[in-house]
Amino acid sequence: MSKNDVQIVVGDSDYDELLRRVGDVIQKGRNSIATAVNNAIVQSYWEIGQYIVEYEQKGHAKAEYGSDVLNRLSRDMTDRFGKGFSRSNVFYMRKIYSIYPQLQQRSSILSWSHYIELLKLDDELERSFYEKECESEHWGVRELKRQMKSMLFHRIALSSDKNEVMRLAREGQVIEKPEDILREPYVFEFTGLPQLPVYGEDDLEEALVSNLSQFFLELGKGFTYVGRQQKLVIAGRTYKVDLVFYHRILKCFVLVDLKRGEVQHEDIGQMNFYLNYYREEMNTEGDTEPIGIVLGAYQDKVVMQYALQNITNQVFVSRYQLYLPEREQLEAEFRRLMDGAESDKGSGD
């Protein structure tokens, strides 16, 4: 460093900037170390899995879960190297090699704990989807567990065609148009409201805002929170939008109106009114057309068809539920969808 590069730090603001820069360097270094450690652990476990599989292929007993081979290996490795080599962990070491026989096929940013959750999934499409989402959205293990438990892939896939299911597995959830941000249904089990004997729209709104991190996971990628009960003053009268977000990918405001029960036709008109105001009064240069989502517990499809007809604004209606969808029902519908895809493939479609 030359003399010209040296600056004398004067004043608190200069020192604060110095402290910030030093802190950034330290945090970056720690992140690099953590990533390197994670990669070393995953690679080591993958290689252990490779040796187990090679041992099997030489004619030894197949090392299924609970077999004597895994039991012995777990005990001996624990005796020599300490914790981290339980029978279940050794089982997943074997499985990661079986699922990812080529080392470069696996992600370099996911931890071993991520892989344990992913390896629990037998369906390749489903596992690939969650892997891509972990990478793109930087999900921690806790977030991954919640999304898997809520059957996110199945819920998105069931609202898409078969080609879309394949794209989801290859790329994760890609936001390109307003329809891509919708889910059917939204699941708000994290609010705790199912335990309440009676709840209103304000209760639901309060519960969602109080659990924003979980709410964002359910909404999907790209959402940033603007506020609740956002006021619109028009001709001396005050109106309020339940929840307002900004979508950083689509570059637009997203207005959410919560309904405790059935969505009515007048709810569509009200949302259309809000969207007109936001387009004229709130949009700035670079913003695209605002989006409105009316969330209700249920809806009449015929009524909604007429209510939404000829509306030029982007208004969508979706359901929410305060409990997880029935796993068996979702899996049955998903299998039906994928069986249809296989049938079409076999017929040359």
Contacts in CASP RR format, 6 or more apart in sequence:
PFRMAT RR
TARGET T0000
AUTHOR 0000-0000-0000
METHOD contacts of the structure
MODEL  1
MSKNDVQIVVGDSDYDELLRRVGDVIQKGRNSIATAVNNAIVQSYWEIGQ
YIVEYEQKGHAKAEYGSDVLNRLSRDMTDRFGKGFSRSNVFYMRKIYSIY
PQLQQRSSILSWSHYIELLKLDDELERSFYEKECESEHWGVRELKRQMKS
MLFHRIALSSDKNEVMRLAREGQVIEKPEDILREPYVFEFTGLPQLPVYG
EDDLEEALVSNLSQFFLELGKGFTYVGRQQKLVIAGRTYKVDLVFYHRIL
KCFVLVDLKRGEVQHEDIGQMNFYLNYYREEMNTEGDTEPIGIVLGAYQD
KVVMQYALQNITNQVFVSRYQLYLPEREQLEAEFRRLMDGAESDKGSGD
9 15 0 8 1.000
9 18 0 8 1.000
35 109 0 8 1.000
38 109 0 8 1.000
38 110 0 8 1.000
38 111 0 8 1.000
38 112 0 8 1.000
39 108 0 8 1.000
41 111 0 8 1.000
41 112 0 8 1.000
42 96 0 8 1.000
42 106 0 8 1.000
42 110 0 8 1.000
42 111 0 8 1.000
42 112 0 8 1.000
42 115 0 8 1.000
43 103 0 8 1.000
45 89 0 8 1.000
45 92 0 8 1.000
45 93 0 8 1.000
45 96 0 8 1.000
45 112 0 8 1.000
46 93 0 8 1.000
46 96 0 8 1.000
46 97 0 8 1.000
46 100 0 8 1.000
46 103 0 8 1.000
46 106 0 8 1.000
47 97 0 8 1.000
48 90 0 8 1.000
48 93 0 8 1.000
48 94 0 8 1.000
49 93 0 8 1.000
49 94 0 8 1.000
49 96 0 8 1.000
49 97 0 8 1.000
49 98 0 8 1.000
50 97 0 8 1.000
52 63 0 8 1.000
52 69 0 8 1.000
52 70 0 8 1.000
52 73 0 8 1.000
52 90 0 8 1.000
52 93 0 8 1.000
52 94 0 8 1.000
52 97 0 8 1.000
53 94 0 8 1.000
53 97 0 8 1.000
53 98 0 8 1.000
55 63 0 8 1.000
55 69 0 8 1.000
56 62 0 8 1.000
56 63 0 8 1.000
56 69 0 8 1.000
60 69 0 8 1.000
61 67 0 8 1.000
61 68 0 8 1.000
61 69 0 8 1.000
63 69 0 8 1.000
63 70 0 8 1.000
63 73 0 8 1.000
63 94 0 8 1.000
64 70 0 8 1.000
65 87 0 8 1.000
65 88 0 8 1.000
65 91 0 8 1.000
66 87 0 8 1.000
66 91 0 8 1.000
70 87 0 8 1.000
70 90 0 8 1.000
70 91 0 8 1.000
70 94 0 8 1.000
71 87 0 8 1.000
73 85 0 8 1.000
73 90 0 8 1.000
74 85 0 8 1.000
74 86 0 8 1.000
74 87 0 8 1.000
74 89 0 8 1.000
74 90 0 8 1.000
77 85 0 8 1.000
77 90 0 8 1.000
78 84 0 8 1.000
78 85 0 8 1.000
78 86 0 8 1.000
89 116 0 8 1.000
92 115 0 8 1.000
92 116 0 8 1.000
92 119 0 8 1.000
95 119 0 8 1.000
96 106 0 8 1.000
96 115 0 8 1.000
96 119 0 8 1.000
99 119 0 8 1.000
99 127 0 8 1.000
100 106 0 8 1.000
106 115 0 8 1.000
107 131 0 8 1.000
107 134 0 8 1.000
107 135 0 8 1.000
109 135 0 8 1.000
110 118 0 8 1.000
110 131 0 8 1.000
110 134 0 8 1.000
110 135 0 8 1.000
111 141 0 8 1.000
113 141 0 8 1.000
114 134 0 8 1.000
114 140 0 8 1.000
114 141 0 8 1.000
114 144 0 8 1.000
117 130 0 8 1.000
117 141 0 8 1.000
117 144 0 8 1.000
117 145 0 8 1.000
117 148 0 8 1.000
118 127 0 8 1.000
118 130 0 8 1.000
118 131 0 8 1.000
118 134 0 8 1.000
118 144 0 8 1.000
119 127 0 8 1.000
120 148 0 8 1.000
121 127 0 8 1.000
121 130 0 8 1.000
121 148 0 8 1.000
124 169 0 8 1.000
125 153 0 8 1.000
125 165 0 8 1.000
125 166 0 8 1.000
125 168 0 8 1.000
125 169 0 8 1.000
125 338 0 8 1.000
126 153 0 8 1.000
126 154 0 8 1.000
126 169 0 8 1.000
128 169 0 8 1.000
128 170 0 8 1.000
129 153 0 8 1.000
129 168 0 8 1.000
129 169 0 8 1.000
129 172 0 8 1.000
129 173 0 8 1.000
130 144 0 8 1.000
130 147 0 8 1.000
130 148 0 8 1.000
130 152 0 8 1.000
130 153 0 8 1.000
132 169 0 8 1.000
132 170 0 8 1.000
132 171 0 8 1.000
132 172 0 8 1.000
133 139 0 8 1.000
133 147 0 8 1.000
133 152 0 8 1.000
133 172 0 8 1.000
133 173 0 8 1.000
134 140 0 8 1.000
134 144 0 8 1.000
136 172 0 8 1.000
136 221 0 8 1.000
137 143 0 8 1.000
137 220 0 8 1.000
137 221 0 8 1.000
139 147 0 8 1.000
143 217 0 8 1.000
146 190 0 8 1.000
146 214 0 8 1.000
146 217 0 8 1.000
147 217 0 8 1.000
149 324 0 8 1.000
150 187 0 8 1.000
150 189 0 8 1.000
150 218 0 8 1.000
150 324 0 8 1.000
150 325 0 8 1.000
151 324 0 8 1.000
151 325 0 8 1.000
151 327 0 8 1.000
151 330 0 8 1.000
153 168 0 8 1.000
154 325 0 8 1.000
154 330 0 8 1.000
154 331 0 8 1.000
154 333 0 8 1.000
154 334 0 8 1.000
155 183 0 8 1.000
155 184 0 8 1.000
155 185 0 8 1.000
155 187 0 8 1.000
155 325 0 8 1.000
155 330 0 8 1.000
156 168 0 8 1.000
156 173 0 8 1.000
156 183 0 8 1.000
157 164 0 8 1.000
157 165 0 8 1.000
157 168 0 8 1.000
157 334 0 8 1.000
157 337 0 8 1.000
158 184 0 8 1.000
158 330 0 8 1.000
158 333 0 8 1.000
158 334 0 8 1.000
158 337 0 8 1.000
159 182 0 8 1.000
159 183 0 8 1.000
159 184 0 8 1.000
160 168 0 8 1.000
162 337 0 8 1.000
162 338 0 8 1.000
162 340 0 8 1.000
162 341 0 8 1.000
162 344 0 8 1.000
165 337 0 8 1.000
165 338 0 8 1.000
165 341 0 8 1.000
166 341 0 8 1.000
167 174 0 8 1.000
173 180 0 8 1.000
173 220 0 8 1.000
173 221 0 8 1.000
174 180 0 8 1.000
175 181 0 8 1.000
175 221 0 8 1.000
175 222 0 8 1.000
175 247 0 8 1.000
175 249 0 8 1.000
175 250 0 8 1.000
177 250 0 8 1.000
178 250 0 8 1.000
178 252 0 8 1.000
178 291 0 8 1.000
178 314 0 8 1.000
178 316 0 8 1.000
179 316 0 8 1.000
181 219 0 8 1.000
181 220 0 8 1.000
181 222 0 8 1.000
181 223 0 8 1.000
181 247 0 8 1.000
181 250 0 8 1.000
181 254 0 8 1.000
181 291 0 8 1.000
182 293 0 8 1.000
182 316 0 8 1.000
182 318 0 8 1.000
183 218 0 8 1.000
183 219 0 8 1.000
183 220 0 8 1.000
183 318 0 8 1.000
184 318 0 8 1.000
184 319 0 8 1.000
185 318 0 8 1.000
185 319 0 8 1.000
185 320 0 8 1.000
185 321 0 8 1.000
185 325 0 8 1.000
186 218 0 8 1.000
186 219 0 8 1.000
186 295 0 8 1.000
186 318 0 8 1.000
186 319 0 8 1.000
186 320 0 8 1.000
186 321 0 8 1.000
187 218 0 8 1.000
187 320 0 8 1.000
187 321 0 8 1.000
187 322 0 8 1.000
187 323 0 8 1.000
187 324 0 8 1.000
187 325 0 8 1.000
188 204 0 8 1.000
188 207 0 8 1.000
188 208 0 8 1.000
188 215 0 8 1.000
188 218 0 8 1.000
188 320 0 8 1.000
188 321 0 8 1.000
188 322 0 8 1.000
189 322 0 8 1.000
189 323 0 8 1.000
189 324 0 8 1.000
190 211 0 8 1.000
190 214 0 8 1.000
190 215 0 8 1.000
190 218 0 8 1.000
191 204 0 8 1.000
191 207 0 8 1.000
191 208 0 8 1.000
191 211 0 8 1.000
191 322 0 8 1.000
192 207 0 8 1.000
192 322 0 8 1.000
193 199 0 8 1.000
193 203 0 8 1.000
193 204 0 8 1.000
193 207 0 8 1.000
193 322 0 8 1.000
194 322 0 8 1.000
194 323 0 8 1.000
196 203 0 8 1.000
199 260 0 8 1.000
200 260 0 8 1.000
201 242 0 8 1.000
201 258 0 8 1.000
201 259 0 8 1.000
201 260 0 8 1.000
204 258 0 8 1.000
204 260 0 8 1.000
205 228 0 8 1.000
205 229 0 8 1.000
205 242 0 8 1.000
205 243 0 8 1.000
205 258 0 8 1.000
208 215 0 8 1.000
208 243 0 8 1.000
208 258 0 8 1.000
209 215 0 8 1.000
209 228 0 8 1.000
209 243 0 8 1.000
212 225 0 8 1.000
216 223 0 8 1.000
216 225 0 8 1.000
219 245 0 8 1.000
221 249 0 8 1.000
222 247 0 8 1.000
222 248 0 8 1.000
222 249 0 8 1.000
223 245 0 8 1.000
223 246 0 8 1.000
223 247 0 8 1.000
223 248 0 8 1.000
223 254 0 8 1.000
224 245 0 8 1.000
224 246 0 8 1.000
224 247 0 8 1.000
224 248 0 8 1.000
225 245 0 8 1.000
226 244 0 8 1.000
226 245 0 8 1.000
226 246 0 8 1.000
226 253 0 8 1.000
227 243 0 8 1.000
227 244 0 8 1.000
228 242 0 8 1.000
228 243 0 8 1.000
228 244 0 8 1.000
229 240 0 8 1.000
229 241 0 8 1.000
229 242 0 8 1.000
230 240 0 8 1.000
230 241 0 8 1.000
230 244 0 8 1.000
231 238 0 8 1.000
231 239 0 8 1.000
231 240 0 8 1.000
232 238 0 8 1.000
232 239 0 8 1.000
232 240 0 8 1.000
232 241 0 8 1.000
232 274 0 8 1.000
232 277 0 8 1.000
232 281 0 8 1.000
233 239 0 8 1.000
234 277 0 8 1.000
239 273 0 8 1.000
239 274 0 8 1.000
241 255 0 8 1.000
241 256 0 8 1.000
241 257 0 8 1.000
241 274 0 8 1.000
242 256 0 8 1.000
242 257 0 8 1.000
242 258 0 8 1.000
243 255 0 8 1.000
243 256 0 8 1.000
243 258 0 8 1.000
244 253 0 8 1.000
244 254 0 8 1.000
244 255 0 8 1.000
244 256 0 8 1.000
245 253 0 8 1.000
245 254 0 8 1.000
245 256 0 8 1.000
246 252 0 8 1.000
246 253 0 8 1.000
246 254 0 8 1.000
247 253 0 8 1.000
247 254 0 8 1.000
247 291 0 8 1.000
250 288 0 8 1.000
250 291 0 8 1.000
251 286 0 8 1.000
251 287 0 8 1.000
251 288 0 8 1.000
252 287 0 8 1.000
252 288 0 8 1.000
252 289 0 8 1.000
252 290 0 8 1.000
252 291 0 8 1.000
253 278 0 8 1.000
253 282 0 8 1.000
253 283 0 8 1.000
253 287 0 8 1.000
253 290 0 8 1.000
253 291 0 8 1.000
254 290 0 8 1.000
254 291 0 8 1.000
254 292 0 8 1.000
254 293 0 8 1.000
255 271 0 8 1.000
255 274 0 8 1.000
255 275 0 8 1.000
255 278 0 8 1.000
255 290 0 8 1.000
255 291 0 8 1.000
255 292 0 8 1.000
255 293 0 8 1.000
256 292 0 8 1.000
256 293 0 8 1.000
256 294 0 8 1.000
256 295 0 8 1.000
257 267 0 8 1.000
257 270 0 8 1.000
257 271 0 8 1.000
257 274 0 8 1.000
257 292 0 8 1.000
257 293 0 8 1.000
257 294 0 8 1.000
257 295 0 8 1.000
258 295 0 8 1.000
258 296 0 8 1.000
259 267 0 8 1.000
259 294 0 8 1.000
259 295 0 8 1.000
259 296 0 8 1.000
259 297 0 8 1.000
260 296 0 8 1.000
260 297 0 8 1.000
261 296 0 8 1.000
261 297 0 8 1.000
261 298 0 8 1.000
262 296 0 8 1.000
262 297 0 8 1.000
262 298 0 8 1.000
262 299 0 8 1.000
262 300 0 8 1.000
263 294 0 8 1.000
263 296 0 8 1.000
263 298 0 8 1.000
263 299 0 8 1.000
263 304 0 8 1.000
263 317 0 8 1.000
264 303 0 8 1.000
265 303 0 8 1.000
265 304 0 8 1.000
265 306 0 8 1.000
265 307 0 8 1.000
267 294 0 8 1.000
268 294 0 8 1.000
268 304 0 8 1.000
268 307 0 8 1.000
268 308 0 8 1.000
268 311 0 8 1.000
268 315 0 8 1.000
268 317 0 8 1.000
269 307 0 8 1.000
269 311 0 8 1.000
271 292 0 8 1.000
271 294 0 8 1.000
271 313 0 8 1.000
271 315 0 8 1.000
272 311 0 8 1.000
272 313 0 8 1.000
272 315 0 8 1.000
274 292 0 8 1.000
275 289 0 8 1.000
275 290 0 8 1.000
275 291 0 8 1.000
275 292 0 8 1.000
275 313 0 8 1.000
275 314 0 8 1.000
275 315 0 8 1.000
276 313 0 8 1.000
278 290 0 8 1.000
279 289 0 8 1.000
279 290 0 8 1.000
279 313 0 8 1.000
282 290 0 8 1.000
283 290 0 8 1.000
289 313 0 8 1.000
289 314 0 8 1.000
290 313 0 8 1.000
290 314 0 8 1.000
291 314 0 8 1.000
291 316 0 8 1.000
292 313 0 8 1.000
292 314 0 8 1.000
292 315 0 8 1.000
292 316 0 8 1.000
293 315 0 8 1.000
293 316 0 8 1.000
293 317 0 8 1.000
293 318 0 8 1.000
294 315 0 8 1.000
294 316 0 8 1.000
294 317 0 8 1.000
294 318 0 8 1.000
295 318 0 8 1.000
295 319 0 8 1.000
295 320 0 8 1.000
296 317 0 8 1.000
296 318 0 8 1.000
296 319 0 8 1.000
296 320 0 8 1.000
297 319 0 8 1.000
297 320 0 8 1.000
297 321 0 8 1.000
298 319 0 8 1.000
299 317 0 8 1.000
299 319 0 8 1.000
304 317 0 8 1.000
308 315 0 8 1.000
308 317 0 8 1.000
END
